[in-house]
Amino acid sequence: MPEVTRLAAAGIRIASLADFGDSQATRRKLYEVNNTTALDIPGVTAWMPFAEFEALICGAEWYRPEGQLAAIDGEEFVGISAIKLVPQTQGAYNLMTGVLEPYRTRKIGLALKLAGFRYARQNGAVYIRTDNDSLNPAILALNQKLGYQPQPGKYLLKSEL
């Protein structure tokens, strides 16, 4: 992948949590990027604490360390992409892709998504799906570039109590 080669030349590598060992320390790095980038999603004002992330995400039946991809600069995680395999339908789901703000526009998100495609394909997936907020033009453009086809959406409604 030329994107990965170009990033590697700039000192950024793509790896999975399995490459580091699925420890609490690496999960925390994954969490930090998830937490920071989730707050950039239009309408998101708060995200879960680390203990909840570890229980709900890392403890989920679908969770696989090799499907948790990270862009790494030195020792720091600067981008993530989480892939859930759906073997019953020979599919995969890209749950989240996020890149820290100072690293955006370097095609790190593209490299992460392509690495996610490769992981999904290596594990028998013949398709991959994702969701994104309709008010996030950067991810909409990236997903369109990658061939994702828009589908009927859903509205999420929220009321403060």
C-alpha positions in Angstrom: 0.0 0.0 0.0 1.6 3.2 -1.1 -0.1 5.2 1.7 1.5 3.0 4.4 4.9 3.2 2.7 4.6 7.0 2.6 3.6 7.2 6.2 6.4 4.8 7.3 8.9 7.2 5.5 7.4 10.0 7.7 7.9 7.9 10.8 4.3 6.7 11.2 3.5 3.0 11.2 0.3 1.0 11.2 0.0 -1.9 13.6 -2.7 -3.7 15.6 -3.1 -4.1 19.3 -2.0 -7.7 18.9 1.4 -6.5 17.7 1.9 -4.9 21.1 0.1 -7.4 23.3 -3.4 -6.7 24.5 -2.4 -5.1 27.8 -4.2 -2.5 29.8 -1.5 0.0 28.8 -2.1 -0.5 25.0 -5.9 -0.5 25.6 -5.5 2.9 27.4 -3.6 4.3 24.3 -6.4 3.0 22.1 -9.0 4.5 24.5 -7.3 7.9 24.5 -7.5 8.2 20.7 -11.1 6.9 20.7 -12.1 9.3 23.4 -10.5 12.4 21.8 -11.7 11.7 18.3 -15.2 10.6 19.3 -15.6 14.1 20.8 -15.0 15.5 17.3 -18.1 13.7 16.0 -20.9 16.3 15.5 -23.3 16.0 18.4 -21.0 14.0 20.7 -20.4 15.9 23.9 -19.2 13.1 26.3 -17.7 9.7 26.0 -17.4 6.8 28.4 -14.7 6.5 31.1 -11.8 4.0 30.5 -13.2 1.3 32.8 -16.5 1.3 30.9 -14.6 1.2 27.6 -12.5 -1.7 28.7 -15.6 -3.6 29.9 -18.0 -2.8 27.0 -15.5 -2.7 24.1 -12.5 -4.8 25.0 -14.8 -7.3 26.8 -17.2 -7.6 23.9 -17.6 -10.9 22.1 -16.6 -9.4 18.8 -13.4 -7.7 20.2 -10.1 -9.0 18.7 -6.8 -7.2 19.4 -5.8 -7.8 15.8 -8.8 -5.9 14.6 -7.9 -2.8 16.6 -5.6 -0.9 14.3 -3.5 2.1 15.3 -1.3 4.7 13.5 1.7 5.2 15.7 4.2 8.1 15.7 7.1 7.1 17.9 5.4 5.5 20.9 2.1 7.5 20.6 -1.1 6.3 19.1 -2.3 9.1 16.7 -5.1 7.3 14.9 -7.3 4.3 15.3 -9.6 2.1 13.3 -11.7 -0.7 14.9 -12.9 -3.6 12.8 -15.6 -6.0 13.9 -15.8 -9.3 11.9 -19.3 -10.7 11.2 -18.5 -14.2 10.1 -22.2 -15.2 9.9 -22.6 -13.0 6.8 -18.9 -13.1 5.6 -18.8 -9.4 6.5 -17.0 -6.8 8.6 -18.0 -3.5 10.2 -15.7 -0.5 10.6 -16.9 0.7 14.0 -14.7 3.7 14.3 -11.9 5.5 12.5 -10.3 8.5 14.1 -7.1 10.6 13.7 -5.9 13.1 16.2 -6.3 16.7 14.9 -2.6 17.6 14.5 -2.2 14.5 12.3 -5.2 15.0 10.0 -4.7 15.7 6.2 -1.8 13.2 6.1 -4.0 10.3 4.8 -3.6 8.4 8.0 -7.4 7.7 8.1 -7.1 6.3 4.5 -4.2 4.1 5.5 -6.0 2.8 8.6 -9.2 2.1 6.6 -7.2 0.2 3.9 -5.4 -1.8 6.6 -8.9 -2.6 8.0 -10.0 -3.8 4.6 -7.0 -6.0 4.4 -7.7 -7.4 7.9 -11.3 -8.1 7.0 -10.5 -9.8 3.7 -7.8 -12.0 5.4 -10.5 -13.1 7.8 -13.0 -14.1 5.1 -15.0 -10.9 4.8 -16.4 -10.2 1.3 -17.9 -6.8 2.3 -17.4 -4.1 4.9 -19.9 -1.6 6.3 -19.6 1.6 8.3 -21.6 4.4 9.7 -20.8 8.1 9.9 -22.4 11.3 10.9 -23.9 13.2 8.0 -22.4 16.4 9.3 -18.8 15.1 9.0 -17.7 16.0 5.5 -14.1 14.6 5.9 -15.2 11.1 6.7 -18.0 11.2 4.1 -15.5 12.1 1.4 -13.1 9.4 2.5 -15.7 6.7 2.6 -17.0 7.8 -0.8 -13.4 7.6 -2.2 -13.2 4.0 -0.8 -16.4 3.0 -2.6 -18.8 2.9 0.3 -22.4 3.4 -1.0 -24.8 5.5 0.9 -27.7 3.6 2.4 -30.9 4.9 4.1 -29.9 6.3 7.4 -31.3 6.7 10.9 -32.0 9.6 13.1 -30.8 9.6 16.7 -32.9 11.8 19.0 -31.8 13.0 22.4 -33.6 14.8 25.1 -32.0 16.4 28.1 -33.7 15.4 31.4 
